[in-house]
Amino acid sequence: MSYAIIGFGNIGQALAKAFARKGIEVSVATTRDPESFAADAAAIGPTIIPRTLAEALKADVVFLAVRFEAHPEVAKALPAWDGKTIVDVTNAYGVPPEDLGGQPSSKFMAQAFAGGRLVKGFNHLGAASIAQDPAVQGGRRVVFLASDDEGATAEIGRLVENLGFSPVELGGLSEGGLLVQARGKSWGQLIFKDLVKFD
Ligand SMILES: NC(=O)c1ccc[n+]([C@@H]2O[C@H](COP(=O)([O-])OP(=O)(O)OC[C@H]3O[C@@H](n4cnc5c(N)ncnc54)[C@H](OP(=O)(O)O)[C@@H]3O)[C@@H](O)[C@H]2O)c1
C-alpha cells in the first residue's frame, strides 16, 4: 500500500510527522515544485518524500490536506480515481450549505473523486494534536472515521492503528459522519474533541 499527503501546510506536516514517527513512507505534494519544500520534508524524517502532484497521486491512499475549496483542483489532476482511497481531512467551515446542495461536505466532495472511495478522518483534531505522539497515558488518541464504503473504512482503520492512533467508526457520511463535518458556521459535535481510548 502506498500513501500520499496532498497539502503540506499545518495539517499536511502534522500528518507527515505521524507517518515519520512510525517509519512509514509517504509522498507529500502541493502545487509547488517539490524542491521548494524538500528541506521541510527532510526535517520531519527520511520517510517523507517530496514529489510533484502528478507523481504523488500515483499512491493507493491519498490524504487531502488542502482547503475544502481546493478539492476540485486536486480531483481534476487525475482522469479517474478508481482503485484509490481518499482521506478527507478538510473542514468546510464557512462554506454556505447551499453551495453544497445541502449535502454533507464529504458527500459533496466524494462526487468530485468519482470512482474513488472516500473516508472522512483526522479532521476533528487540531494540527498540534495530530503531530503529537498518539500514545497518551497508556491509551491511544482517537481518530474518527466515516465513509459510505465499509471496506475503505476498514482499510484506513488499519492504517490509523499502524500510525498508533485508535480508530472509532461512525458509519456513513450522512449519518454518524455528520458529527465530524462542519456545516456553514457550525461545527459537528465531535470536532475538536481530543479523546483517548483505553483498551
Ligand atoms: N489547521 C488545523 O488545525 C486543521 C485541523 C483539522 C482540519 N483542517 C483542515 O485541513 C485542511 C488544510 O488546513 P491547513 O491548516 O493545513 O491549511 P494550510 O496550512 O493553508 O495548507 C494548505 C496546503 O494545501 C496546499 N494546496 C493548496 N491548493 C492545492 C492544490 N490545488 N493542490 C495541492 N496542494 C494545494 C498548499 O500549498 P501551496 O498553496 O503552496 O500549493 C498548502 O501546503 C483544511 O481543509 C482545514 O480545514 C485543519
The ligand as an SDF file (V2000), in Angstrom:
LIG
                    3D

 48 52  0  0  0  0  0  0  0  0999 V2000
   -5.1090   23.6160   10.8420 N   0  0  0  0  0  0  0  0  0  0  0  0
   -5.7660   22.7290   11.5450 C   0  0  0  0  0  0  0  0  0  0  0  0
   -5.5190   22.5540   12.7880 O   0  0  0  0  0  0  0  0  0  0  0  0
   -6.8190   21.8640   10.8970 C   0  0  0  0  0  0  0  0  0  0  0  0
   -7.4510   20.8580   11.6470 C   0  0  0  0  0  0  0  0  0  0  0  0
   -8.3120   19.9740   11.0340 C   0  0  0  0  0  0  0  0  0  0  0  0
   -8.5890   20.1010    9.6800 C   0  0  0  0  0  0  0  0  0  0  0  0
   -8.0120   21.1150    8.9640 N   0  0  0  0  0  0  0  0  0  0  0  0
   -8.3120   21.2090    7.5350 C   0  0  0  0  0  0  0  0  0  0  0  0
   -7.1590   20.7700    6.8300 O   0  0  0  0  0  0  0  0  0  0  0  0
   -7.0670   21.4690    5.5890 C   0  0  0  0  0  0  0  0  0  0  0  0
   -5.6930   22.1060    5.4910 C   0  0  0  0  0  0  0  0  0  0  0  0
   -5.5620   23.0570    6.5530 O   0  0  0  0  0  0  0  0  0  0  0  0
   -4.1570   23.7030    6.8750 P   0  0  0  0  0  0  0  0  0  0  0  0
   -4.3390   24.4920    8.1260 O   0  0  0  0  0  0  0  0  0  0  0  0
   -3.0950   22.6440    6.8140 O   0  0  0  0  0  0  0  0  0  0  0  0
   -4.0120   24.6930    5.6150 O   0  0  0  0  0  0  0  0  0  0  0  0
   -2.6720   25.3850    5.0390 P   0  0  0  0  0  0  0  0  0  0  0  0
   -1.6580   25.4890    6.1440 O   0  0  0  0  0  0  0  0  0  0  0  0
   -3.1260   26.6130    4.3430 O   0  0  0  0  0  0  0  0  0  0  0  0
   -2.1120   24.3230    3.9840 O   0  0  0  0  0  0  0  0  0  0  0  0
   -2.7770   24.0630    2.7730 C   0  0  0  0  0  0  0  0  0  0  0  0
   -1.8230   23.3110    1.8580 C   0  0  0  0  0  0  0  0  0  0  0  0
   -2.5130   22.9570    0.6720 O   0  0  0  0  0  0  0  0  0  0  0  0
   -1.6770   23.2190   -0.4570 C   0  0  0  0  0  0  0  0  0  0  0  0
   -2.5320   23.3830   -1.6210 N   0  0  0  0  0  0  0  0  0  0  0  0
   -3.4310   24.3940   -1.8830 C   0  0  0  0  0  0  0  0  0  0  0  0
   -4.0660   24.1630   -3.0550 N   0  0  0  0  0  0  0  0  0  0  0  0
   -3.5550   22.9950   -3.5400 C   0  0  0  0  0  0  0  0  0  0  0  0
   -3.8080   22.2260   -4.7170 C   0  0  0  0  0  0  0  0  0  0  0  0
   -4.7280   22.6140   -5.6150 N   0  0  0  0  0  0  0  0  0  0  0  0
   -3.1030   21.0890   -4.9140 N   0  0  0  0  0  0  0  0  0  0  0  0
   -2.1700   20.6940   -3.9990 C   0  0  0  0  0  0  0  0  0  0  0  0
   -1.8970   21.3660   -2.8620 N   0  0  0  0  0  0  0  0  0  0  0  0
   -2.5760   22.5070   -2.6340 C   0  0  0  0  0  0  0  0  0  0  0  0
   -0.9140   24.4470   -0.0390 C   0  0  0  0  0  0  0  0  0  0  0  0
    0.3000   24.5710   -0.7480 O   0  0  0  0  0  0  0  0  0  0  0  0
    0.5310   25.5850   -1.9680 P   0  0  0  0  0  0  0  0  0  0  0  0
   -0.5310   26.6500   -1.8840 O   0  0  0  0  0  0  0  0  0  0  0  0
    1.9110   26.1020   -1.7350 O   0  0  0  0  0  0  0  0  0  0  0  0
    0.4250   24.7250   -3.1670 O   0  0  0  0  0  0  0  0  0  0  0  0
   -0.6160   24.1170    1.4300 C   0  0  0  0  0  0  0  0  0  0  0  0
    0.5400   23.3040    1.5300 O   0  0  0  0  0  0  0  0  0  0  0  0
   -8.2200   22.4880    5.5790 C   0  0  0  0  0  0  0  0  0  0  0  0
   -9.2850   21.9500    4.8300 O   0  0  0  0  0  0  0  0  0  0  0  0
   -8.6000   22.6250    7.0350 C   0  0  0  0  0  0  0  0  0  0  0  0
   -9.9640   22.9670    7.2140 O   0  0  0  0  0  0  0  0  0  0  0  0
   -7.1350   21.9820    9.5370 C   0  0  0  0  0  0  0  0  0  0  0  0
  1  2  1  0
  2  3  2  0
  2  4  1  0
  4  5  1  0
  4 48  2  0
  5  6  2  0
  6  7  1  0
  7  8  2  0
  8  9  1  0
  8 48  1  0
  9 10  1  0
  9 46  1  0
 10 11  1  0
 11 12  1  0
 11 44  1  0
 12 13  1  0
 13 14  1  0
 14 15  2  0
 14 16  1  0
 14 17  1  0
 17 18  1  0
 18 19  2  0
 18 20  1  0
 18 21  1  0
 21 22  1  0
 22 23  1  0
 23 24  1  0
 23 42  1  0
 24 25  1  0
 25 26  1  0
 25 36  1  0
 26 27  1  0
 26 35  1  0
 27 28  2  0
 28 29  1  0
 29 30  1  0
 29 35  2  0
 30 31  1  0
 30 32  2  0
 32 33  1  0
 33 34  2  0
 34 35  1  0
 36 37  1  0
 36 42  1  0
 37 38  1  0
 38 39  2  0
 38 40  1  0
 38 41  1  0
 42 43  1  0
 44 45  1  0
 44 46  1  0
 46 47  1  0
M  CHG  2   8   1  16  -1
M  END
$$$$
